[in-house]
Amino acid sequence: MLNLEAKKKVVEEIKDRLRKSQGAILTDYRGLNVAEVTELRAKLREAGVEFKVLKNTLTRIAADEVGLEGLDPYLEGPTAIAFGIDDPVAPAKILSEFAKTHKALEIKAGILENRVIDVKAVKALADLPAKEVLVAKVLGAMQSPLYGFAGALQGLLRNLVYVLDAVREKKAAEA
């Protein structure tokens, strides 16, 4: 049993994680054995995601204190939260993939930009391409017009060279 000071410290830690994380996913991990939980933790750790089993009451208090509304219905039964500090998509991706092969893991809800999202939104988040892929697509879209412009300029320059060459040949023939 935690004393009052220890509980306050845990609430502060949860508040800090909620503020710092770009995305978080709430799960019910009942039914997973120790080896499966260890495997899941390792996958999450590789992606820079913290996975914490937290008391619902303390999580509820921390959520209220940071102004996060709508989390209460999901804080029933054993709850573990995956906090994505650097990447809001990583926890959703990893947990969704893991849940496909481990039916005991249940995704309850998520938190994105200080708003609670349902399971459907978590799955949609998990289906997004990786951050690097999205950045590459944006850069490709930005570069595409530049390549077209460069090609058009090259064509104009080529035509100008042909015209100048034709004028030079005509002048040479006249002289």
C-alpha positions as CSV (number, residue, x, y, z in Angstrom):
1,M,0.0,0.0,0.0
2,L,1.4,3.4,-0.9
3,N,1.4,6.2,1.6
4,L,0.0,9.6,0.8
5,E,3.4,11.1,-0.2
6,A,4.2,8.1,-2.4
7,K,0.8,8.5,-4.1
8,K,1.4,12.2,-4.7
9,K,4.8,11.4,-6.3
10,V,3.2,8.8,-8.6
11,V,0.5,11.3,-9.6
12,E,3.2,13.8,-10.4
13,E,5.0,11.2,-12.5
14,I,1.8,10.3,-14.4
15,K,1.1,14.0,-15.0
16,D,4.6,14.6,-16.3
17,R,4.3,11.6,-18.7
18,L,0.9,12.8,-19.9
19,R,2.3,16.3,-20.6
20,K,5.4,15.1,-22.3
21,S,4.0,12.3,-24.5
22,Q,2.7,13.0,-28.0
23,G,0.5,10.0,-27.8
24,A,-0.5,7.3,-25.2
25,I,-2.4,4.1,-25.5
26,L,-4.4,2.5,-22.6
27,T,-4.5,-1.3,-22.6
28,D,-5.9,-4.2,-20.6
29,Y,-3.1,-6.7,-20.4
30,R,-5.0,-9.5,-18.4
31,G,-4.2,-12.9,-19.9
32,L,-0.7,-12.1,-21.0
33,N,1.9,-14.2,-19.3
34,V,5.2,-12.9,-18.1
35,A,7.1,-13.8,-21.2
36,E,4.6,-12.1,-23.5
37,V,4.6,-8.9,-21.3
38,T,8.4,-9.0,-21.4
39,E,8.4,-9.4,-25.2
40,L,5.9,-6.5,-25.5
41,R,8.0,-4.2,-23.2
42,A,11.1,-5.0,-25.3
43,K,9.3,-4.0,-28.6
44,L,8.0,-0.8,-27.0
45,R,11.4,0.1,-25.5
46,E,13.1,-0.3,-28.9
47,A,10.7,2.4,-30.2
48,G,11.3,4.7,-27.3
49,V,7.9,4.0,-25.8
50,E,7.4,3.7,-22.0
51,F,4.9,1.0,-20.8
52,K,3.7,1.4,-17.3
53,V,1.1,-0.4,-15.2
54,L,-0.7,2.3,-13.2
55,K,-3.4,2.5,-10.6
56,N,-6.6,3.7,-12.2
57,T,-7.4,6.0,-9.3
58,L,-4.0,7.8,-9.5
59,T,-4.3,8.0,-13.3
60,R,-7.7,9.5,-12.9
61,I,-6.4,12.1,-10.5
62,A,-3.5,13.0,-12.8
63,A,-5.7,13.2,-15.8
64,D,-8.1,15.6,-14.0
65,E,-5.2,17.7,-12.9
66,V,-3.8,18.1,-16.5
67,G,-7.3,18.8,-17.8
68,L,-7.7,15.6,-19.7
69,E,-11.4,14.8,-19.9
70,G,-13.2,11.6,-20.9
71,L,-10.7,9.1,-19.6
72,D,-12.7,7.8,-16.7
73,P,-14.8,5.2,-18.6
74,Y,-11.6,3.5,-19.8
75,L,-10.0,3.3,-16.3
76,E,-11.6,0.0,-15.3
77,G,-9.8,-3.2,-14.5
78,P,-6.0,-3.6,-14.9
79,T,-4.6,-0.7,-17.0
80,A,-1.2,-0.3,-18.5
81,I,-0.4,2.8,-20.5
82,A,2.2,3.0,-23.4
83,F,3.5,6.6,-23.5
84,G,5.0,7.7,-26.9
85,I,7.2,10.6,-26.0
86,D,8.8,11.2,-29.4
87,D,6.3,9.6,-31.8
88,P,2.5,9.6,-31.3
89,V,2.1,6.7,-33.8
90,A,4.6,4.2,-32.4
91,P,2.6,3.0,-29.4
92,A,-0.5,2.5,-31.5
93,K,1.4,0.6,-34.2
94,I,3.3,-1.7,-31.8
95,L,0.3,-2.5,-29.6
96,S,-2.0,-3.1,-32.6
97,E,0.5,-5.5,-34.2
98,F,1.0,-7.3,-30.9
99,A,-2.7,-7.5,-30.2
100,K,-3.2,-9.3,-33.6
101,T,-1.1,-12.2,-32.4
102,H,-1.9,-12.0,-28.7
103,K,-5.6,-11.9,-28.3
104,A,-5.4,-11.3,-24.5
105,L,-4.1,-7.8,-25.1
106,E,-7.0,-5.4,-25.4
107,I,-6.6,-1.8,-26.5
108,K,-9.0,0.3,-24.4
109,A,-8.4,3.9,-25.7
110,G,-5.7,6.4,-26.6
111,I,-4.7,9.9,-25.9
112,L,-3.6,12.2,-28.7
113,E,-2.9,15.9,-28.4
114,N,-4.5,15.9,-24.9
115,R,-7.7,14.4,-26.1
116,V,-9.1,10.9,-25.5
117,I,-9.6,8.8,-28.6
118,D,-11.5,5.6,-29.0
119,V,-10.2,2.2,-30.2
120,K,-11.3,2.9,-33.8
121,A,-9.2,6.1,-33.8
122,V,-6.2,4.2,-32.3
123,K,-6.5,1.6,-35.1
124,A,-6.6,4.4,-37.7
125,L,-3.5,5.9,-36.1
126,A,-1.8,2.5,-36.2
127,D,-2.5,2.3,-39.9
128,L,-0.7,5.5,-40.7
129,P,2.6,5.1,-42.5
130,A,5.8,5.6,-40.5
131,K,6.9,9.2,-39.8
132,E,9.9,8.8,-42.1
133,V,7.6,7.6,-45.0
134,L,5.3,10.6,-44.4
135,V,8.2,13.0,-44.4
136,A,9.6,11.4,-47.6
137,K,6.2,11.8,-49.3
138,V,5.9,15.4,-48.3
139,L,9.4,16.1,-49.6
140,G,8.7,14.2,-52.8
141,A,5.6,16.3,-53.3
142,M,7.5,19.5,-52.7
143,Q,10.4,18.5,-55.1
144,S,8.1,17.3,-57.9
145,P,7.2,20.8,-59.1
146,L,10.8,21.9,-58.9
147,Y,11.9,19.0,-61.1
148,G,9.1,19.9,-63.6
149,F,10.2,23.6,-63.5
150,A,13.9,22.6,-64.1
151,G,12.8,20.3,-67.0
152,A,10.8,23.2,-68.6
153,L,13.8,25.6,-68.2
154,Q,16.1,23.0,-69.7
155,G,13.7,22.6,-72.7
156,L,13.6,26.4,-73.2
157,L,17.4,26.6,-73.0
158,R,17.7,23.8,-75.5
159,N,15.3,25.6,-77.9
160,L,17.2,28.8,-77.5
161,V,20.5,27.0,-78.3
162,Y,18.9,25.5,-81.5
163,V,17.6,29.0,-82.6
164,L,21.0,30.6,-82.0
165,D,22.7,27.7,-83.8
166,A,20.3,28.2,-86.8
167,V,21.0,31.9,-86.8
168,R,24.8,31.3,-86.7
169,E,24.5,28.8,-89.6
170,K,22.3,31.2,-91.7
171,K,24.9,34.0,-91.1
172,A,27.8,31.7,-92.1
173,A,25.9,30.7,-95.3
174,E,25.3,34.4,-96.2
175,A,29.0,35.4,-95.7
